[in-house]
Amino acid sequence: AARVGDLIVITGHRVGEAEQTGEILEVLGEPPHERYRVRWGDDHESIFYLGSDATIRHTAHRPHR
């Protein structure tokens, strides 16, 4: 399960398209209907639902709440 501080990585949909990475700031909802408040690489924030093109990269250091 994803936690605050983990990263969401979205793979490119076309050849040469860069992946997008965002940090999970907050986990919303309960399994199996979680959604995440994410800060993306360009500093914008959004609510994100995992799709088939997204993976969670667990981080060793997780922020304290």
LINBEL-V87144 format. One record per pair of residues at least 24 apart in sequence whose ideal C-beta (glycine too) atoms are under 10 Angstrom apart, sorted by the first residue. I is the first residue (numbers start at 1). GAP is how many residues later the second one is. Records with the same first field share a line. If there is no record, write none. Layout:
I = GAP + GAP
This chain:
1 = 26 + 30 + 31 + 33 + 55 + 57
2 = 25 + 32 + 34 + 48 + 53 + 54 + 55 + 56
3 = 24 + 33 + 53 + 55 + 56 + 59 + 60
4 = 32 + 33 + 55 + 58 + 59 + 60 + 61
5 = 53 + 54 + 55 + 56 + 57 + 58 + 59 + 60
6 = 30 + 32 + 50 + 51 + 52 + 53 + 56
7 = 31 + 48 + 49 + 50 + 51 + 52
8 = 28 + 30 + 32 + 40 + 42 + 46 + 47 + 48 + 49
9 = 44 + 45 + 46 + 47 + 48
10 = 30 + 38 + 40 + 41 + 43 + 44 + 45
11 = 41 + 42 + 43 + 44
12 = 41
13 = 40
19 = 34 + 35 + 36
20 = 33 + 34
21 = 36
22 = 24 + 26 + 32
23 = 36 + 40
24 = 24 + 32 + 35 + 38 + 39
25 = 38
26 = 39
